[in-house]
Amino acid sequence: MNVLMLHGINHNMFGKRDPAQYGTTTLDEINTSLHVLGAELGVQVQTFQTNSEQEMCERIHQGFTEQVDAVLINAGAWTHYSYGIRDALAILTCPVVELHMSNIHAREAFRHKSVFADIVKGQIAGFGADSYLLALRAGVNAAQAAKAAQP
């Protein structure tokens, strides 16, 4: 099984950016944790981070072509306004799990809406770096259920 983890805008600054909100864990540490859990679950985890919407859309398209089994996405601020990324995600035929380190529903009003909400399998928010591990488990479970349901 192949899972694609997409990290969005400003995530390369984890560990430095607003530690009160996002903690001190770096993106490299998050990716290492995902790879370790992936190995325990018997899945391959690919990670990708960009600050460019175009590159994010292209990587989603590549995931479609590669027929990844699940996609996890923390798009950061793009979650709230990027219809381009939303439309790229809608192309996917695998489960998509949206995740956030902070509880977006307990923050500024503009963060309460996700333009991805109606096309993702589910959302995980508010558990800090653990949100990534919860999302990986959820994505793997959803992909396994989807495969089991195929004729």
N, C-alpha and C positions, 0 to 999 in steps of 0.2 A: 504494500500500500504506500502511496506517495501523497504527502500532505504539503501544501504550499502555504507558508506564513508570509503575509504581506505587512510590512511596517511602513507607515505613512510619514507625512511631513513632520519634521523636527524630532523624530524619534532617534536619530543619530546623536541627539543631545541628552538622552536619558542619562541620569546620574549627575548632570550638571544643571539642567533646566528645572526650575521650580521644585526642588526636592521635597518641600512640604506637601505638594500635590502628587508627585510622581515617585518619590523615594530617591534612593541613591544607587539603585541597581542600574547598570549600564546595558545598552543594547546587546553588547557581546555576551554579557552574563545571562541575559534573557535567552539569547540564541543557544548558548551552551546548555541551559536547562531544558530547552525544547528538544535539542538533539539527544540528551540523556534520557528524557522521558520517552521520546520516539523510539529509541533503541529498546527500552523496557517493553514498550507496546508492540514492537516488531514492525515499526513503520519508518520510512525515510522521510525526514523533514527537510524541505528546502526553505531557506529564508531569503528575503529580499527587502531592502529598504531604499526609498527614494524620496527626494523632496520635489520631484517633478510629476505632475499629473499625467503627462504624456507617457513617461516611462512606466508609471503604475498601470495605466491602461494597456500598454504593450505587454507588460509582464502578465497581466490577467489573460490577455489573448493567447500568449504563449502557454499558459496553464491549460487553457481550453484545448489547444493543439496537442499538448502533452497528455491530455486526458488524466489530469491529477484526480485523486480520489476525494479530496476535500481541500477547501481553502479557508484559512483563518485570516482575518483582516482587522488590524487596528489602523484605521486611516487617519487618526487624529482629527484635526479640524475639517478635513475633507468630508468627514462623516456627515456634516451638517449642511453641506451645500454642493458637493460635487456630483452633478447629474451625469457627467461623463464617466466617472468611476462607477457610479451606480449602474449605468447602462452596460458598461463592460462586464461587471459582475453578473448582470442578468443573462449574459450569453452562456455562462457556465451551466453545466448539467449536473454538477456534483454539489453536495452540501456546502454552504458557506456559513461560517460562524463569525459574527462581528464581536469584537472585544475591545474593552477599554480598561486601563489601569485605574482610573478614577470613576466614581459614580457620576456619570454624566447627568443623571436626573436630579442630583443634589447640587448642581453647579449653576452657572449663569443660564438664563432662560434660553438663549440661542443654542445651547448645547443639548437641550432636552429632545430635540428632533433629530432623528437619523433619516437621511434620504435613502438609506439602504434597508431600513426596517422591514419593508414589505417584500423584500426578495431574499432575505437571509433566513436560514433555518432557525437561528436564535441569536440572542445577545448575552454577553457576560460582561459585567461592569462592576468596578468598585473593589476589587480584590488585589490591587497592586500588581506586582509581577506574577502573582499566582493566577491572575486572570488568563495569562497565556497558557498555563498548564491545564487549567480547567477547560479552556477552549480547545486545546489539543485533544483531550479526552472526549469532549463532546463531538468534535469533528470526526474522530476515528469511529466512535459509536454510531454516528449518523451515516457515515460511509459504509460501515459494515451492514447496517440495517438496509440501506439502499441496495447493496449488492445482493443481500439475502432475498429481497423482494423481486429481483429481476427473474424473469422466466428462464 
